Amino acid sequence: MSPNPPKVPKDAVHHPLFARFYARFSVQADLKGGVAEHREALLSGLSGRVIEIGAGNGLNFAHYPGTVSEVVAIEPERHLRQLATEAALRAGVPVDVAPGAAEALPVKSEAFDAAVASLVLCTVRDVPRALQELFRVLRPGGELRFFEHGRAPGRAMAGVQRGLDLTVWPLLFGGCHTAREPVRAIEAAGFEDVSYRSLLIPEKGPRMPSSYCVLGSARRPRV
């Protein structure tokens, strides 16, 4: 594995219409859908230097504990990156928002104590490569925290998800895929001590293709 990150253009992702929709929808989901409390659980107990991929409009920033010394937040979409930069100014910990893609992180190897993937593995073009990059930038023994949606446990909904992923869903929702399996991908990338719990968002009401979530952690092996 190369010790240096590959180079990518500053705007590796360009979804201006979806970015504006997501900026509004995500705030409402935090307030009314209970997502904010999952963000709190996702980040609880972190410390040291943290890298967050796909930071979006920066809704995680307010939930980082004071034990975090620095957050490097990578966001490839220009409009969302601007909103994240504004959110960083209000954060209780130092946050540096930078352009870049999850598949080619513009940072040094083994430079971070923890990494955060929050509702982003559904949209990256190459999940194995993105996870390989997270593995690269974490120090040995470093922790990966993840909060992702993915394939439903039921056969019927999983079939609906697969059909949507092959047709309209990625086009409408900024490259999002509903039937990916984030836990399996994290394990395949070489992370260990993978633990998680399953969530439904929203917890009550009709199920959407994106309702089936997992929240958990894993570690880069120490050796």
N, C-alpha and C positions, 0 to 999 in steps of 0.2 A: 504494500500500500504506500503511495507517495506521501512524503511528509508535508508537501505543499499543496494547497488547494488549487484546483483548476480555476481558470478565469471565466467569468460570465459577464454579459452586458448588464448595465445598471438596471434597466427595466426588463428583467427576464420574463415577466408576466404582465400582460396588458388586458385588463377586463374593466374598463371604465364604468360601464353601466352596472355590471354586477357589483363592483366595488361600492358604488353609492347605495345600491339596494342593501348590501351586506352591512354597511355602516349603520343603517337605520334598524334593520332587522335584528342585528346582534345586540344592540342596546335594549331593545324590547325583550328579547329572549333572556337577557340577564335580569331585567327587572321583574318580568312576569312569568318566565318559564323556569326559574330556579337555577339558571346556568351560573349565576354569580357564586352561589354556594359551592358549586362543583369546582369553580376556579380557585376558590379559597382552599378547598381540600387538596387540589392538585399541587399547590405551591407551598402548603404548610410544611415547616421544618427545613426548608432549603437554606443553604448557607454558601458563602464564598462567591466565586464567579459563575454566572449562569448564562448560557446561550439559549435563546428562544427562537425557533424557526416559525415562519409564517405568522408573525406577530399581529397581522391584521391592523385593526384600528386601536390596538393597545389596551384592550379591556383587561388583560391579565395584570397590567403594571400596578394597579392599585392594591393587588392582593399579595405582592411579594413581601415576605417578612423582613424586618430590619436586619436580620442576620445575613442577608444577601449583600455582598460588597459591591457588585456590579452586574448589570444585565446587558448583554449584547443582543439586541432584538433585530432579527433579519426579516425584512418584508420586501418582496419583489414588486408589488403593485404600487404604482406611484401615488395614487389618491389615498389608499389605505396607509401608505408609509407617511404621508403628510399628517394624517390624523393621529398616527402612532407617535410621531414626533411631538405633537401638541400634548398628547397624553403623558409622554415621558416627562414633560415639564411639571406635571402635577403629581408624579409618582413620589413615594416616600423613600425610594432607593435610587441610586444613579442608574439611568437607563440610556444607552447609546443605540439609536435606531439607525440601521444601515441597509443599503440595497444588497441584493444577492438572492440566490436560489438555494433551496435546501439540498439540491444535488451537487452543489459546488460552493460550500461555505467559505467566505473570504476571511478565514481566521486560521491561526496556527494549530498544529496538532497538539493534543493533550494539554490544552490551555484552559479547560473549564472543569469545575467541580460538579456541575450538573447541567443537564440539557432539558428543555421543555418542548414537547410537541403537542399543540393544542388545536384540535379541529383543523389539521393541516394535511395529514397523510392521505386524506381523501382526494386532495387536489394535486399533489405533486405528480410530475410526469413519470418519475422513476422511483418507486418506493424503496426497492433494495439499495439503490445508490444513495438516496437521501439518508437512510438509516446507516449506511456505511460511513457517510460523512459525519453523522452524529457520533458514531463509534470512534472515528478518527480524532475528533476534537475534544472528547472527554478524556480526562486523565484515567489511568488504570484504577478501577474501583469507583469511578464516577457514576452518578445516578442519572438515569433517564426517567423523567416523569411524562406520562402521556394521558391525554383526554381526547378520545377519538370516537367517531361513529363508524359503523361497519355493517357487515352482513347480519341479517336477522336470523335468529335460531330456527324459525318456522319455515318449512319448505315453500309455502305459498308466497309469503312476503319476500323470501330470498329470490324466488323466481321473478317477482315484480321488479325487485332491485336490479337483477341482471338485465332484464329487458330495458329498463330505464337507462342503465349505464351504457347500453349499446345504441341508444337513440337520443332522446331529448335532454336528459338530465345534465350531462356535462356542458351542453351548449347553453342551457338556461342558467346554470349555477356555477359559472366560472371554472369549469373543469372538474367539478366535484364528481366523485363516484361513490355510490351508496353500498356496493357489495364487496368492498375490500375487507381484508381480514388483518387488522393492525397487529393484534397479539401474535398471530402466526408469523407475520413479517418481522416483528421485533425479535422473536426467538430465532428465526432463520438468519438474522443478521449477526448472531453471535452473542447477544446479550444474555445474561443469566439472572437468576433470582427474580424471574418475571412473576409479578403478582398483580391482580386486578379485580375489580368488581364491575358487574354489568349494571347499566342504568337505562332508564327510559326517559326521553325528553320529548315532549312534556311527560311528566309522571302519570298524569291523568288525561283522559280525552282520547280522541282518535289517534291511531299510530300512523306516522309518516314513514316513508322509506329511510329517512335520516334519523329516526327516533332511537335507534339501537346503538347505545354507546358503551364504552369501557373507560374506566379511570384507574390508572395503576402506575407501577414503577418497575424498573429493571436496572441492572448494573452492567457496566463494562467489566469484564473479568480483571482481577488484579494482576494476573500474569498471562 
